[in-house]
Amino acid sequence: MEEKTNVMRLLEQKKIKFQSHHLDTTEAISGVEMAAMLGQNPEQVFKTLVTVGKTKTNYVFVIPVAEELDLKKAAKAVGEKSIEMIKSKELLPLTGYVHGGCSPIGMKKALKTTVHETAKDFDTIVFSAGKIGYQVEMNAKDLEKVIRLNYADVVVS
């Protein structure tokens, strides 16, 4: 029996349908590897990236695992002059999550979240359940019921 993460508990509280996936790993593996090990389409598996803008505001971007965040497009999407990735050591105190297990749901503080627009092309998307090796799969529209988000094209083309 796999354990429940806070993300799963939050989804259950809000009565949102999701499916959980678990890989027996304690190490952060790339999202592309994760997708392959779970037999999923990498375009449908998303990673959660946390950034900081010139105004010192933090932003979350949820993008397909095989893609790279375009910092210019991302900054434009959130109305910042520029943004950069936060340092790994800042992730846990800011979000409550470790690198490789960061979920857009259930962060310590609700951060402005932008999901790559391709998420709307799929019935479900898969992303971290807040713990290394744990993923949740759910409808992107349902994600909007849990966190405030907007959609934009934010990956390197």
C-alpha positions in Angstrom: 0.0 0.0 0.0 1.6 3.3 -1.1 1.4 6.2 1.3 -0.7 9.2 0.6 1.0 12.6 0.0 -0.5 15.9 1.1 -1.3 16.6 -2.5 -3.5 13.4 -2.6 -5.1 14.4 0.6 -5.9 17.9 -0.7 -7.4 16.5 -3.9 -9.5 14.0 -1.9 -10.8 16.8 0.4 -11.9 18.8 -2.7 -13.4 15.6 -4.1 -11.3 15.8 -7.2 -10.7 12.7 -9.3 -7.1 11.7 -9.7 -5.0 8.6 -10.2 -1.8 8.1 -8.3 1.4 6.6 -9.7 4.3 5.4 -7.6 7.8 4.5 -8.5 10.1 3.0 -6.0 12.8 5.5 -6.0 14.3 7.8 -3.4 16.4 9.7 -5.9 15.2 12.5 -8.0 15.1 11.2 -11.6 14.3 13.3 -14.6 10.7 13.7 -15.6 11.5 12.1 -19.0 12.9 9.0 -17.2 9.8 9.0 -14.9 7.5 9.1 -17.9 9.3 6.3 -19.6 9.3 4.1 -16.4 5.5 4.7 -16.0 4.9 4.1 -19.7 3.5 7.6 -20.2 3.6 10.2 -23.0 6.3 12.7 -21.9 4.2 15.5 -23.5 1.5 14.7 -20.9 3.9 14.5 -17.9 4.7 17.9 -16.4 7.4 19.2 -14.1 7.0 22.0 -11.6 9.6 24.8 -11.7 9.9 27.6 -9.2 11.4 31.0 -10.2 12.0 34.4 -8.9 11.3 37.7 -10.7 13.1 40.9 -10.7 10.6 42.2 -8.2 11.6 39.3 -5.9 8.2 37.7 -6.4 8.2 33.9 -6.8 6.3 32.2 -9.6 5.6 28.6 -10.5 5.7 27.2 -14.0 4.3 23.7 -14.8 5.7 22.5 -18.2 6.1 19.2 -20.1 9.1 17.3 -18.7 11.0 17.1 -22.0 10.7 20.9 -22.5 12.8 23.8 -21.2 11.4 26.9 -19.6 11.9 30.0 -21.8 12.7 32.6 -19.2 11.8 35.5 -21.5 8.3 34.0 -22.4 7.9 33.1 -18.7 8.7 36.6 -17.5 6.3 38.1 -20.1 3.5 35.7 -19.0 3.7 36.9 -15.4 4.4 40.6 -16.2 8.0 40.7 -15.0 11.1 42.3 -16.7 13.1 39.1 -16.0 12.9 35.9 -14.0 15.4 33.2 -13.1 15.2 29.8 -11.5 15.5 29.8 -7.7 18.4 28.1 -6.1 17.9 24.5 -5.0 18.4 25.3 -1.4 15.6 27.9 -1.4 13.1 25.4 -2.7 12.2 23.6 0.5 11.9 26.6 2.8 9.8 28.4 0.2 7.5 25.5 -1.0 7.8 22.8 1.6 9.0 20.5 -1.2 12.4 19.0 -2.2 13.9 19.1 -5.6 12.4 16.2 -7.7 9.3 16.2 -5.6 7.9 19.6 -6.1 4.1 19.8 -6.8 2.1 22.9 -7.9 -0.5 21.8 -5.3 -0.1 22.3 -1.6 2.9 24.7 -1.5 3.5 26.5 1.8 2.5 29.8 0.1 0.1 30.0 -2.9 2.4 31.2 -5.6 1.2 32.6 -9.0 1.2 29.5 -11.2 1.4 29.3 -15.0 0.8 26.0 -16.8 2.1 25.5 -20.3 -0.9 25.8 -22.7 -0.4 22.2 -24.1 -1.9 20.9 -20.8 -5.3 21.7 -22.2 -4.7 19.3 -25.1 -4.9 16.2 -22.9 -7.7 14.6 -20.9 -5.3 14.2 -18.0 -1.8 15.5 -17.1 0.6 13.9 -14.7 2.8 15.8 -12.2 4.5 15.4 -8.9 2.4 14.4 -5.9 4.8 16.3 -3.7 7.3 13.5 -2.9 10.0 11.9 -5.0 8.6 8.9 -6.8 5.0 9.9 -6.4 2.9 11.3 -9.2 -0.8 12.3 -9.6 -2.7 12.2 -12.9 -5.7 14.4 -13.2 -7.7 16.6 -15.5 -5.9 20.0 -16.0 -9.3 21.7 -15.7 -9.6 20.2 -12.2 -6.3 21.6 -11.3 -7.9 25.1 -11.6 -10.2 24.1 -8.7 -7.2 23.6 -6.4 -4.8 26.4 -7.4 -5.1 29.7 -9.2 -3.4 29.4 -12.5 -3.2 30.7 -16.0 -2.1 29.1 -19.2 0.6 30.4 -21.5 3.3 29.3 -24.0 6.3 29.4 -21.8 8.7 26.8 -23.3 11.7 27.2 -25.6 10.4 26.6 -29.1 
